[in-house]
Amino acid sequence: SAEVAKRRISSLLSGPSSRSLRTLAEVRYYQSMNLIDAADVEQLFHIAGDQDGLVLLYGPLDQRIEMSRKWAVEATREEE
């Protein structure tokens, strides 16, 4: 349900790994299931990633790919 999706997103954003591609993918999943709307998605991408999040949401393909790589490399470094 929409309420469960919003609670899950809230939990993700309050956790230590809120700035992750996984978090953003989950947000988009809930949008694809019509559990959250486009305005919520924009706000959540901004909360999770600030300007980087908005680039991932609205930027040209080459910038989205570059930003995705950057976030993936950062996530890999954090795991080490």
Biopython code that builds the backbone (N, CA, C, O; Angstrom):
import numpy as np
from Bio.PDB.StructureBuilder import StructureBuilder

atoms = [
    (1, "SER", "N", (0.832, -1.190, 0.000)),
    (1, "SER", "CA", (0.000, 0.000, 0.000)),
    (1, "SER", "C", (0.875, 1.250, 0.000)),
    (1, "SER", "O", (2.072, 1.180, 0.275)),
    (2, "ALA", "N", (0.283, 2.362, -0.302)),
    (2, "ALA", "CA", (1.018, 3.626, -0.318)),
    (2, "ALA", "C", (1.578, 3.955, 1.060)),
    (2, "ALA", "O", (2.687, 4.477, 1.177)),
    (3, "GLU", "N", (0.823, 3.655, 2.083)),
    (3, "GLU", "CA", (1.284, 3.951, 3.450)),
    (3, "GLU", "C", (2.510, 3.109, 3.808)),
    (3, "GLU", "O", (3.449, 3.619, 4.421)),
    (4, "VAL", "N", (2.513, 1.860, 3.443)),
    (4, "VAL", "CA", (3.662, 0.981, 3.703)),
    (4, "VAL", "C", (4.878, 1.479, 2.920)),
    (4, "VAL", "O", (5.989, 1.508, 3.449)),
    (5, "ALA", "N", (4.671, 1.866, 1.671)),
    (5, "ALA", "CA", (5.777, 2.383, 0.844)),
    (5, "ALA", "C", (6.377, 3.627, 1.483)),
    (5, "ALA", "O", (7.599, 3.757, 1.546)),
    (6, "LYS", "N", (5.545, 4.535, 1.953)),
    (6, "LYS", "CA", (6.041, 5.769, 2.567)),
    (6, "LYS", "C", (6.795, 5.489, 3.864)),
    (6, "LYS", "O", (7.793, 6.149, 4.152)),
    (7, "ARG", "N", (6.334, 4.526, 4.640)),
    (7, "ARG", "CA", (7.065, 4.156, 5.863)),
    (7, "ARG", "C", (8.414, 3.533, 5.518)),
    (7, "ARG", "O", (9.415, 3.815, 6.177)),
    (8, "ARG", "N", (8.444, 2.693, 4.494)),
    (8, "ARG", "CA", (9.691, 2.058, 4.067)),
    (8, "ARG", "C", (10.683, 3.116, 3.586)),
    (8, "ARG", "O", (11.859, 3.067, 3.945)),
    (9, "ILE", "N", (10.228, 4.056, 2.790)),
    (9, "ILE", "CA", (11.100, 5.117, 2.301)),
    (9, "ILE", "C", (11.620, 5.959, 3.461)),
    (9, "ILE", "O", (12.797, 6.319, 3.494)),
    (10, "SER", "N", (10.755, 6.267, 4.396)),
    (10, "SER", "CA", (11.171, 7.028, 5.572)),
    (10, "SER", "C", (12.271, 6.287, 6.321)),
    (10, "SER", "O", (13.246, 6.893, 6.764)),
    (11, "SER", "N", (12.113, 4.998, 6.457)),
    (11, "SER", "CA", (13.120, 4.172, 7.123)),
    (11, "SER", "C", (14.441, 4.192, 6.359)),
    (11, "SER", "O", (15.505, 4.312, 6.965)),
    (12, "LEU", "N", (14.381, 4.076, 5.043)),
    (12, "LEU", "CA", (15.595, 4.115, 4.219)),
    (12, "LEU", "C", (16.316, 5.449, 4.359)),
    (12, "LEU", "O", (17.539, 5.488, 4.500)),
    (13, "LEU", "N", (15.561, 6.536, 4.320)),
    (13, "LEU", "CA", (16.166, 7.864, 4.357)),
    (13, "LEU", "C", (16.730, 8.220, 5.723)),
    (13, "LEU", "O", (17.590, 9.095, 5.824)),
    (14, "SER", "N", (16.270, 7.570, 6.757)),
    (14, "SER", "CA", (16.794, 7.856, 8.088)),
    (14, "SER", "C", (17.979, 6.965, 8.441)),
    (14, "SER", "O", (18.612, 7.152, 9.480)),
    (15, "GLY", "N", (18.278, 6.006, 7.585)),
    (15, "GLY", "CA", (19.375, 5.077, 7.846)),
    (15, "GLY", "C", (20.709, 5.604, 7.360)),
    (15, "GLY", "O", (20.776, 6.637, 6.694)),
    (16, "PRO", "N", (21.777, 4.884, 7.698)),
    (16, "PRO", "CA", (23.128, 5.323, 7.334)),
    (16, "PRO", "C", (23.426, 5.259, 5.841)),
    (16, "PRO", "O", (24.331, 5.945, 5.367)),
    (17, "SER", "N", (22.692, 4.459, 5.100)),
    (17, "SER", "CA", (22.971, 4.347, 3.666)),
    (17, "SER", "C", (21.857, 4.983, 2.832)),
    (17, "SER", "O", (21.467, 4.452, 1.792)),
    (18, "SER", "N", (21.356, 6.117, 3.299)),
    (18, "SER", "CA", (20.265, 6.767, 2.565)),
    (18, "SER", "C", (20.731, 7.276, 1.206)),
    (18, "SER", "O", (19.951, 7.308, 0.254)),
    (19, "ARG", "N", (21.997, 7.673, 1.111)),
    (19, "ARG", "CA", (22.545, 8.155, -0.161)),
    (19, "ARG", "C", (23.077, 6.960, -0.947)),
    (19, "ARG", "O", (24.279, 6.697, -0.980)),
    (20, "SER", "N", (22.147, 6.247, -1.578)),
    (20, "SER", "CA", (22.562, 5.074, -2.338)),
    (20, "SER", "C", (21.670, 4.884, -3.555)),
    (20, "SER", "O", (20.517, 5.316, -3.582)),
    (21, "LEU", "N", (22.227, 4.237, -4.544)),
    (21, "LEU", "CA", (21.450, 3.918, -5.736)),
    (21, "LEU", "C", (20.309, 2.976, -5.387)),
    (21, "LEU", "O", (19.247, 3.016, -6.008)),
    (22, "ARG", "N", (20.531, 2.143, -4.405)),
    (22, "ARG", "CA", (19.478, 1.209, -3.975)),
    (22, "ARG", "C", (18.270, 1.976, -3.447)),
    (22, "ARG", "O", (17.130, 1.642, -3.771)),
    (23, "THR", "N", (18.513, 2.997, -2.640)),
    (23, "THR", "CA", (17.417, 3.809, -2.113)),
    (23, "THR", "C", (16.645, 4.463, -3.250)),
    (23, "THR", "O", (15.414, 4.436, -3.266)),
    (24, "LEU", "N", (17.367, 5.051, -4.203)),
    (24, "LEU", "CA", (16.709, 5.717, -5.315)),
    (24, "LEU", "C", (15.951, 4.722, -6.196)),
    (24, "LEU", "O", (14.879, 5.037, -6.711)),
    (25, "ALA", "N", (16.502, 3.540, -6.366)),
    (25, "ALA", "CA", (15.817, 2.514, -7.160)),
    (25, "ALA", "C", (14.518, 2.092, -6.476)),
    (25, "ALA", "O", (13.504, 1.862, -7.135)),
    (26, "GLU", "N", (14.560, 1.996, -5.166)),
    (26, "GLU", "CA", (13.356, 1.612, -4.436)),
    (26, "GLU", "C", (12.289, 2.708, -4.549)),
    (26, "GLU", "O", (11.101, 2.413, -4.685)),
    (27, "VAL", "N", (12.714, 3.951, -4.494)),
    (27, "VAL", "CA", (11.779, 5.070, -4.675)),
    (27, "VAL", "C", (11.115, 4.966, -6.051)),
    (27, "VAL", "O", (9.897, 5.100, -6.165)),
    (28, "ARG", "N", (11.909, 4.730, -7.084)),
    (28, "ARG", "CA", (11.357, 4.619, -8.439)),
    (28, "ARG", "C", (10.425, 3.410, -8.566)),
    (28, "ARG", "O", (9.428, 3.458, -9.286)),
    (29, "TYR", "N", (10.759, 2.332, -7.863)),
    (29, "TYR", "CA", (9.898, 1.156, -7.878)),
    (29, "TYR", "C", (8.516, 1.509, -7.324)),
    (29, "TYR", "O", (7.493, 1.159, -7.913)),
    (30, "TYR", "N", (8.500, 2.194, -6.206)),
    (30, "TYR", "CA", (7.212, 2.574, -5.612)),
    (30, "TYR", "C", (6.444, 3.518, -6.527)),
    (30, "TYR", "O", (5.215, 3.479, -6.579)),
    (31, "GLN", "N", (7.167, 4.361, -7.243)),
    (31, "GLN", "CA", (6.503, 5.238, -8.210)),
    (31, "GLN", "C", (5.892, 4.398, -9.338)),
    (31, "GLN", "O", (4.765, 4.653, -9.761)),
    (32, "SER", "N", (6.631, 3.408, -9.818)),
    (32, "SER", "CA", (6.132, 2.572, -10.917)),
    (32, "SER", "C", (4.899, 1.768, -10.499)),
    (32, "SER", "O", (4.090, 1.377, -11.340)),
    (33, "MET", "N", (4.767, 1.530, -9.208)),
    (33, "MET", "CA", (3.602, 0.819, -8.677)),
    (33, "MET", "C", (2.467, 1.783, -8.311)),
    (33, "MET", "O", (1.450, 1.375, -7.749)),
    (34, "ASN", "N", (2.659, 3.073, -8.639)),
    (34, "ASN", "CA", (1.679, 4.136, -8.348)),
    (34, "ASN", "C", (1.392, 4.291, -6.859)),
    (34, "ASN", "O", (0.273, 4.612, -6.458)),
    (35, "LEU", "N", (2.420, 4.057, -6.047)),
    (35, "LEU", "CA", (2.276, 4.220, -4.600)),
    (35, "LEU", "C", (2.736, 5.592, -4.131)),
    (35, "LEU", "O", (2.348, 6.051, -3.057)),
    (36, "ILE", "N", (3.570, 6.250, -4.948)),
    (36, "ILE", "CA", (3.985, 7.631, -4.690)),
    (36, "ILE", "C", (3.939, 8.379, -6.019)),
    (36, "ILE", "O", (4.045, 7.770, -7.084)),
    (37, "ASP", "N", (3.781, 9.686, -5.953)),
    (37, "ASP", "CA", (3.670, 10.456, -7.195)),
    (37, "ASP", "C", (4.989, 11.143, -7.548)),
    (37, "ASP", "O", (5.961, 11.073, -6.796)),
    (38, "ALA", "N", (5.005, 11.806, -8.702)),
    (38, "ALA", "CA", (6.226, 12.434, -9.220)),
    (38, "ALA", "C", (6.765, 13.501, -8.281)),
    (38, "ALA", "O", (7.981, 13.640, -8.146)),
    (39, "ALA", "N", (5.894, 14.249, -7.635)),
    (39, "ALA", "CA", (6.351, 15.287, -6.692)),
    (39, "ALA", "C", (7.069, 14.656, -5.507)),
    (39, "ALA", "O", (8.082, 15.178, -5.041)),
    (40, "ASP", "N", (6.545, 13.534, -5.019)),
    (40, "ASP", "CA", (7.204, 12.817, -3.922)),
    (40, "ASP", "C", (8.571, 12.312, -4.366)),
    (40, "ASP", "O", (9.548, 12.404, -3.622)),
    (41, "VAL", "N", (8.634, 11.779, -5.580)),
    (41, "VAL", "CA", (9.895, 11.252, -6.106)),
    (41, "VAL", "C", (10.945, 12.350, -6.159)),
    (41, "VAL", "O", (12.081, 12.148, -5.730)),
    (42, "GLU", "N", (10.572, 13.505, -6.683)),
    (42, "GLU", "CA", (11.515, 14.621, -6.765)),
    (42, "GLU", "C", (12.012, 15.008, -5.377)),
    (42, "GLU", "O", (13.210, 15.206, -5.176)),
    (43, "GLN", "N", (11.107, 15.115, -4.434)),
    (43, "GLN", "CA", (11.486, 15.485, -3.077)),
    (43, "GLN", "C", (12.403, 14.423, -2.462)),
    (43, "GLN", "O", (13.384, 14.766, -1.803)),
    (44, "LEU", "N", (12.102, 13.165, -2.665)),
    (44, "LEU", "CA", (12.901, 12.085, -2.089)),
    (44, "LEU", "C", (14.283, 11.998, -2.729)),
    (44, "LEU", "O", (15.266, 11.756, -2.029)),
    (45, "PHE", "N", (14.378, 12.191, -4.035)),
    (45, "PHE", "CA", (15.684, 12.202, -4.698)),
    (45, "PHE", "C", (16.528, 13.357, -4.174)),
    (45, "PHE", "O", (17.739, 13.216, -4.004)),
    (46, "HIS", "N", (15.896, 14.494, -3.918)),
    (46, "HIS", "CA", (16.619, 15.650, -3.390)),
    (46, "HIS", "C", (17.081, 15.383, -1.960)),
    (46, "HIS", "O", (18.207, 15.727, -1.601)),
    (47, "ILE", "N", (16.234, 14.781, -1.152)),
    (47, "ILE", "CA", (16.608, 14.456, 0.228)),
    (47, "ILE", "C", (17.758, 13.456, 0.239)),
    (47, "ILE", "O", (18.721, 13.620, 0.988)),
    (48, "ALA", "N", (17.659, 12.428, -0.586)),
    (48, "ALA", "CA", (18.675, 11.367, -0.591)),
    (48, "ALA", "C", (19.989, 11.819, -1.200)),
    (48, "ALA", "O", (21.056, 11.383, -0.767)),
    (49, "GLY", "N", (19.926, 12.687, -2.195)),
    (49, "GLY", "CA", (21.159, 12.995, -2.909)),
    (49, "GLY", "C", (21.429, 14.450, -3.180)),
    (49, "GLY", "O", (22.382, 14.776, -3.888)),
    (50, "ASP", "N", (20.612, 15.342, -2.633)),
    (50, "ASP", "CA", (20.779, 16.776, -2.855)),
    (50, "ASP", "C", (20.817, 17.030, -4.369)),
    (50, "ASP", "O", (19.989, 16.481, -5.096)),
    (51, "GLN", "N", (21.752, 17.845, -4.857)),
    (51, "GLN", "CA", (21.808, 18.161, -6.290)),
    (51, "GLN", "C", (22.168, 16.931, -7.129)),
    (51, "GLN", "O", (21.704, 16.792, -8.260)),
    (52, "ASP", "N", (23.002, 16.033, -6.569)),
    (52, "ASP", "CA", (23.327, 14.796, -7.287)),
    (52, "ASP", "C", (22.060, 13.986, -7.563)),
    (52, "ASP", "O", (21.895, 13.423, -8.646)),
    (53, "GLY", "N", (21.180, 13.937, -6.585)),
    (53, "GLY", "CA", (19.927, 13.201, -6.746)),
    (53, "GLY", "C", (19.073, 13.771, -7.857)),
    (53, "GLY", "O", (18.450, 13.028, -8.616)),
    (54, "LEU", "N", (19.044, 15.094, -7.954)),
    (54, "LEU", "CA", (18.260, 15.722, -9.019)),
    (54, "LEU", "C", (18.896, 15.494, -10.389)),
    (54, "LEU", "O", (18.188, 15.382, -11.390)),
    (55, "VAL", "N", (20.232, 15.424, -10.438)),
    (55, "VAL", "CA", (20.902, 15.074, -11.699)),
    (55, "VAL", "C", (20.503, 13.656, -12.093)),
    (55, "VAL", "O", (20.219, 13.391, -13.262)),
    (56, "LEU", "N", (20.482, 12.750, -11.130)),
    (56, "LEU", "CA", (20.091, 11.371, -11.425)),
    (56, "LEU", "C", (18.642, 11.280, -11.887)),
    (56, "LEU", "O", (18.291, 10.389, -12.660)),
    (57, "LEU", "N", (17.819, 12.178, -11.427)),
    (57, "LEU", "CA", (16.406, 12.156, -11.798)),
    (57, "LEU", "C", (16.139, 12.846, -13.130)),
    (57, "LEU", "O", (15.394, 12.326, -13.961)),
    (58, "TYR", "N", (16.743, 14.015, -13.338)),
    (58, "TYR", "CA", (16.403, 14.846, -14.487)),
    (58, "TYR", "C", (17.529, 15.088, -15.487)),
    (58, "TYR", "O", (17.272, 15.580, -16.586)),
    (59, "GLY", "N", (18.753, 14.759, -15.137)),
    (59, "GLY", "CA", (19.888, 15.101, -15.979)),
    (59, "GLY", "C", (19.919, 14.349, -17.292)),
    (59, "GLY", "O", (19.233, 13.340, -17.460)),
    (60, "PRO", "N", (20.722, 14.847, -18.224)),
    (60, "PRO", "CA", (20.923, 14.127, -19.486)),
    (60, "PRO", "C", (21.540, 12.751, -19.205)),
    (60, "PRO", "O", (22.198, 12.548, -18.184)),
    (61, "LEU", "N", (21.321, 11.839, -20.106)),
    (61, "LEU", "CA", (21.763, 10.459, -19.918)),
    (61, "LEU", "C", (23.233, 10.363, -19.537)),
    (61, "LEU", "O", (23.580, 9.623, -18.616)),
    (62, "ASP", "N", (24.103, 11.092, -20.223)),
    (62, "ASP", "CA", (25.534, 10.986, -19.921)),
    (62, "ASP", "C", (25.836, 11.449, -18.493)),
    (62, "ASP", "O", (26.699, 10.873, -17.831)),
    (63, "GLN", "N", (25.145, 12.471, -18.017)),
    (63, "GLN", "CA", (25.360, 12.936, -16.638)),
    (63, "GLN", "C", (24.798, 11.930, -15.631)),
    (63, "GLN", "O", (25.384, 11.722, -14.569)),
    (64, "ARG", "N", (23.674, 11.312, -15.960)),
    (64, "ARG", "CA", (23.107, 10.300, -15.058)),
    (64, "ARG", "C", (24.030, 9.102, -14.943)),
    (64, "ARG", "O", (24.218, 8.557, -13.855)),
    (65, "ILE", "N", (24.609, 8.692, -16.069)),
    (65, "ILE", "CA", (25.543, 7.561, -16.056)),
    (65, "ILE", "C", (26.776, 7.912, -15.228)),
    (65, "ILE", "O", (27.214, 7.121, -14.392)),
    (66, "GLU", "N", (27.327, 9.084, -15.459)),
    (66, "GLU", "CA", (28.510, 9.529, -14.708)),
    (66, "GLU", "C", (28.216, 9.588, -13.203)),
    (66, "GLU", "O", (29.035, 9.149, -12.395)),
    (67, "MET", "N", (27.067, 10.121, -12.831)),
    (67, "MET", "CA", (26.709, 10.230, -11.422)),
    (67, "MET", "C", (26.470, 8.845, -10.814)),
    (67, "MET", "O", (26.845, 8.597, -9.669)),
    (68, "SER", "N", (25.857, 7.961, -11.565)),
    (68, "SER", "CA", (25.638, 6.590, -11.087)),
    (68, "SER", "C", (26.965, 5.902, -10.813)),
    (68, "SER", "O", (27.128, 5.230, -9.795)),
    (69, "ARG", "N", (27.913, 6.076, -11.729)),
    (69, "ARG", "CA", (29.253, 5.506, -11.525)),
    (69, "ARG", "C", (29.892, 6.060, -10.262)),
    (69, "ARG", "O", (30.451, 5.317, -9.455)),
    (70, "LYS", "N", (29.800, 7.381, -10.100)),
    (70, "LYS", "CA", (30.380, 8.039, -8.933)),
    (70, "LYS", "C", (29.792, 7.453, -7.649)),
    (70, "LYS", "O", (30.532, 7.126, -6.721)),
    (71, "TRP", "N", (28.479, 7.320, -7.593)),
    (71, "TRP", "CA", (27.838, 6.789, -6.397)),
    (71, "TRP", "C", (28.219, 5.315, -6.174)),
    (71, "TRP", "O", (28.416, 4.888, -5.036)),
    (72, "ALA", "N", (28.322, 4.545, -7.263)),
    (72, "ALA", "CA", (28.690, 3.135, -7.137)),
    (72, "ALA", "C", (30.107, 2.991, -6.597)),
    (72, "ALA", "O", (30.365, 2.142, -5.743)),
    (73, "VAL", "N", (31.027, 3.819, -7.093)),
    (73, "VAL", "CA", (32.414, 3.780, -6.605)),
    (73, "VAL", "C", (32.461, 4.177, -5.132)),
    (73, "VAL", "O", (33.153, 3.539, -4.339)),
    (74, "GLU", "N", (31.732, 5.223, -4.764)),
    (74, "GLU", "CA", (31.700, 5.650, -3.353)),
    (74, "GLU", "C", (31.153, 4.542, -2.463)),
    (74, "GLU", "O", (31.669, 4.320, -1.368)),
    (75, "ALA", "N", (30.119, 3.845, -2.916)),
    (75, "ALA", "CA", (29.526, 2.765, -2.130)),
    (75, "ALA", "C", (30.529, 1.617, -1.958)),
    (75, "ALA", "O", (30.609, 1.006, -0.892)),
    (76, "THR", "N", (31.283, 1.337, -3.011)),
    (76, "THR", "CA", (32.285, 0.273, -2.946)),
    (76, "THR", "C", (33.385, 0.639, -1.945)),
    (76, "THR", "O", (33.837, -0.213, -1.181)),
    (77, "ARG", "N", (33.809, 1.886, -1.951)),
    (77, "ARG", "CA", (34.845, 2.336, -1.010)),
    (77, "ARG", "C", (34.357, 2.253, 0.430)),
    (77, "ARG", "O", (35.122, 1.901, 1.328)),
    (78, "GLU", "N", (33.096, 2.573, 0.650)),
    (78, "GLU", "CA", (32.540, 2.526, 2.003)),
    (78, "GLU", "C", (32.486, 1.105, 2.545)),
    (78, "GLU", "O", (32.611, 0.890, 3.751)),
    (79, "GLU", "N", (32.299, 0.127, 1.645)),
    (79, "GLU", "CA", (32.227, -1.266, 2.059)),
    (79, "GLU", "C", (33.578, -1.837, 2.435)),
    (79, "GLU", "O", (33.655, -2.808, 3.188)),
    (80, "GLU", "N", (34.645, -1.245, 1.919)),
    (80, "GLU", "CA", (36.000, -1.775, 2.171)),
    (80, "GLU", "C", (36.479, -1.512, 3.557)),
    (80, "GLU", "O", (37.594, -1.898, 3.908)),
]
sb = StructureBuilder()
sb.init_structure("model")
sb.init_model(0)
sb.init_chain("A")
sb.init_seg("    ")
for serial, (resi, resn, name, xyz) in enumerate(atoms, 1):
    if name == "N":
        sb.init_residue(resn, " ", resi, " ")
    sb.init_atom(name, np.array(xyz, "f"), 0.0, 1.0, " ", f" {name:<3s}", serial, name[0])
structure = sb.get_structure()
